[in-house]
Amino acid sequence: MTTITDRAMQASPKEADQWITQPFKRGTGVFLGRITSTGERLFYFRYTDSKGKRPFLPIGNYHPKGKAGGLTLALAYKRAAELSTLYQTGVHDLREHFIEIEAQKAFAVETTKQELAAAKVAEELAIRQRITVKALFNQWAEVELQPHTTKEGKRVGRKDGGQYTKEQFERRVFGPIGDKEAKLVTKADIFKILDDTKKAGKLRTGNVLLADLKQMFQFALAREIINRNPLDTITKRQVGGANVVRKRNLEEPEIRALATGLKKAGMTRRGEIAVKLILATCCRISELMGATWEHIDLEASTWHLPETKNQRPHTIHLSPYAKQLFQQLLELRNSDSRQSGKLLPWVFPNKSRNGAVCIKSFGKQLSDRQRPAEQQMTNRTHSTTALLLPGGHWTAHDLRRSGSTVMAKHGVSTDVIDECLNHMIASQMGRVYIQDRRLDQQAAAFNLLGEKLAEWIPV
């Protein structure tokens, strides 16, 4: 029987490959050594597979001392002998056998990897689902309430960054359930909060709170923080009822009476001017309180609003009446500047002179002056009845409605009034194809309104 030796494996290469064979027991395979024409020295195991073919199964490279990744003759023979033994057990398709083993190993590795990934996801989900209501609110506010502009130019989020919503949650939600895990919040928990709001007579606040809670929990549901939204079946009818559309507007006699009331109301000069300006410009209270001097051009008789509620810019024509009011505000600004040495950018600066006045603060000034004397609030104005009018309680937004109603009663068309109010055209087709803002007609409408107000509630 031929035996492969180190001397044989170290023979010089020839033009043709040299093969050295060392058979095992008959029918159980052959150990082979090979010296190629380029000097490579290799080991193989040759066998007969189930189809009668005689494939060569590589064992490795030869190195007399087993260095550089090579095998010694003894180790190569040992591996060949193991293959022969395996062959004798009935595994005749050795190549396929080892391919299958490698596939099983790869499958096992991939399975383990997937199991680890699934365990990590489950762990992350468990961590997410341990989030408290207060932490959930912070996450929701950061993602959904912060104002930003999409690549299409659409403004999303909330103008105040969710400040009003945060105040409502701090007042009504965080106390009862702020530290409770969001996934454990029940419908009963929510109803307790909303019922307390309803008992306090805050019906509209209850509806707003319901809408915000629904949005927050829907945000959590989409991110698998909770498994169900506990507010799914709670409706406005159960909380504050359907929102009532206000129709209050001040008729001419009431506007004339308001002129007298303002003199007795004890409001700041800026507060008095604000009331008249909302009437004269039909602007929203938030737009007026947030106005800055950089957007007011008295020479051009314009007030530009780069950002508005309906996400399109709007330029208000200033009638001579409105210009006089802004001129008075400008004089107040200059007077403040002479005293403080600082020229403030806001038309209506707050008391701290570090920002615009809060719209809620202005709203409270109006409400406090429309109370029966017995309902006077501590540390608030004594002029509780100064702004009471025959038609009942009125708000800053009712002034906007009143100004537009004056326009309508004196012949201004509805479509021009809509442009003065910066209302969007109802139909999408109209918004796309009608781009004319009727600027000349808007100016005429504002001038007409100013003439009437100059007569009824003088500057």
CORVEN-V555758 format. One record per residue. N is the residue number from 0. OMEGA is omega in whole degrees, -180 to 180 (* if undefined). NEAR is the number of other ideal C-beta (glycine too) atoms within 8 Angstrom. Layout:
BEGIN
n	omega	near
N	OMEGA	NEAR
N	OMEGA	NEAR
END
This chain:
BEGIN
n	omega	near
0	179	4
1	176	7
2	178	5
3	-180	12
4	176	7
5	-180	7
6	180	6
7	-178	9
8	-179	14
9	178	7
10	-179	8
11	179	3
12	176	9
13	-179	7
14	179	3
15	178	5
16	177	7
17	180	9
18	178	7
19	-174	12
20	175	10
21	-176	13
22	169	10
23	178	10
24	-175	6
25	177	4
26	-179	4
27	174	9
28	-176	12
29	174	10
30	-174	17
31	169	13
32	-176	15
33	174	13
34	-176	13
35	-179	10
36	180	8
37	177	5
38	176	7
39	179	8
40	-169	11
41	177	12
42	179	16
43	167	11
44	-180	16
45	-176	10
46	177	15
47	-177	7
48	-174	12
49	180	5
50	178	4
51	178	5
52	-176	6
53	-178	7
54	175	9
55	179	8
56	-178	12
57	177	7
58	178	12
59	179	10
60	179	10
61	167	14
62	-174	11
63	179	9
64	177	5
65	-179	8
66	177	6
67	178	4
68	-179	5
69	-179	10
70	170	13
71	179	11
72	-178	12
73	-178	6
74	179	9
75	179	14
76	-180	11
77	-179	8
78	177	13
79	179	14
80	178	10
81	178	8
82	178	14
83	178	15
84	179	8
85	179	10
86	-179	12
87	178	7
88	179	6
89	177	4
90	-175	8
91	178	9
92	-172	8
93	-178	15
94	-180	9
95	179	7
96	-179	10
97	175	9
98	179	8
99	179	8
100	179	8
101	178	8
102	179	8
103	177	8
104	180	8
105	179	8
106	-180	8
107	178	8
108	-179	8
109	178	8
110	178	8
111	179	8
112	180	8
113	178	8
114	178	8
115	179	8
116	179	8
117	179	8
118	178	8
119	178	8
120	180	8
121	179	8
122	179	8
123	178	8
124	179	9
125	178	8
126	179	8
127	-176	10
128	174	12
129	-177	6
130	179	12
131	179	10
132	-179	14
133	178	9
134	177	8
135	179	14
136	-179	13
137	179	8
138	179	10
139	-178	13
140	-179	13
141	-176	8
142	-170	8
143	-173	9
144	179	11
145	-178	11
146	172	8
147	-177	7
148	179	6
149	180	8
150	176	3
151	179	4
152	-179	5
153	179	7
154	179	9
155	-175	7
156	-179	11
157	-173	10
158	-179	7
159	179	6
160	179	10
161	-177	11
162	-180	7
163	180	8
164	179	11
165	-180	10
166	179	8
167	180	13
168	179	11
169	-177	8
170	-168	6
171	-171	11
172	-172	15
173	179	10
174	-179	5
175	-171	9
176	-176	10
177	-178	10
178	179	6
179	177	10
180	-176	10
181	-177	14
182	-178	8
183	-180	6
184	-179	13
185	176	7
186	179	9
187	177	6
188	-177	12
189	-179	13
190	178	10
191	179	9
192	-177	13
193	178	14
194	178	8
195	177	9
196	180	14
197	179	12
198	-180	6
199	179	6
200	-179	5
201	-174	9
202	180	10
203	177	8
204	178	10
205	179	13
206	179	13
207	179	9
208	178	15
209	-179	14
210	-179	8
211	178	11
212	178	11
213	-179	11
214	-178	10
215	-179	11
216	175	14
217	175	9
218	180	13
219	-180	14
220	-179	12
221	-178	6
222	177	7
223	174	9
224	175	11
225	-179	13
226	179	5
227	177	6
228	-176	10
229	-178	11
230	-173	11
231	-174	6
232	178	5
233	-176	12
234	177	6
235	-178	10
236	-179	6
237	-175	7
238	-177	15
239	-177	13
240	179	9
241	178	5
242	180	8
243	179	5
244	179	4
245	179	8
246	-176	5
247	170	11
248	-176	8
249	176	12
250	-177	7
251	-179	8
252	-180	7
253	178	11
254	177	14
255	179	10
256	179	10
257	178	13
258	178	11
259	-178	8
260	-179	13
261	-180	13
262	-177	6
263	-169	8
264	-180	12
265	177	8
266	174	10
267	179	5
268	178	8
269	180	9
270	178	10
271	-179	11
272	-179	11
273	179	12
274	-178	14
275	-179	12
276	177	13
277	176	15
278	-173	14
279	-176	15
280	-178	13
281	-179	13
282	173	12
283	-178	9
284	-180	13
285	180	9
286	-179	10
287	-178	14
288	-180	13
289	-176	8
290	176	13
291	-174	10
292	-178	10
293	-178	5
294	-179	10
295	-179	12
296	-177	9
297	179	10
298	180	4
299	-179	5
300	-180	10
301	172	10
302	-176	14
303	177	11
304	-178	13
305	179	5
306	-179	7
307	-177	11
308	-177	6
309	170	7
310	170	7
311	-180	7
312	-176	8
313	177	8
314	-179	9
315	175	13
316	-180	11
317	176	12
318	176	13
319	178	8
320	-180	13
321	179	14
322	178	11
323	179	9
324	178	13
325	178	14
326	177	9
327	177	11
328	178	11
329	177	10
330	176	8
331	179	10
332	-179	12
333	178	9
334	177	8
335	-178	12
336	180	11
337	-179	7
338	-175	6
339	-177	7
340	-179	5
341	178	7
342	-174	6
343	-178	9
344	-173	6
345	177	13
346	178	12
347	-179	12
348	177	10
349	-176	12
350	-179	3
351	-180	5
352	179	9
353	179	4
354	179	6
355	180	12
356	-179	10
357	-179	8
358	179	10
359	179	6
360	179	9
361	179	15
362	179	11
363	178	8
364	180	11
365	-178	13
366	-178	10
367	-179	11
368	176	17
369	-179	12
370	168	11
371	-175	6
372	-177	7
373	-180	4
374	179	7
375	-178	9
376	-178	7
377	178	3
378	176	3
379	-175	6
380	175	10
381	-178	5
382	-171	9
383	-176	13
384	-171	10
385	-175	11
386	175	12
387	-179	7
388	-176	12
389	-177	6
390	179	8
391	-176	6
392	178	6
393	-178	12
394	178	11
395	-180	12
396	177	9
397	177	12
398	178	13
399	178	14
400	-179	12
401	179	12
402	-180	15
403	178	12
404	176	9
405	178	12
406	-177	15
407	-178	9
408	180	6
409	166	8
410	179	4
411	-177	12
412	-177	7
413	-178	6
414	177	7
415	178	13
416	178	13
417	178	9
418	177	12
419	180	14
420	-176	9
421	174	10
422	177	7
423	174	6
424	-172	8
425	-174	4
426	178	6
427	179	5
428	180	6
429	-180	9
430	-178	9
431	-169	6
432	178	6
433	-177	7
434	-179	4
435	-179	4
436	178	6
437	-173	9
438	180	8
439	-179	6
440	174	11
441	-179	13
442	179	10
443	-180	9
444	179	13
445	178	16
446	178	11
447	179	11
448	-180	16
449	179	13
450	180	10
451	-178	11
452	178	15
453	179	10
454	-172	6
455	-176	10
456	-171	10
457	177	6
458	*	7
END
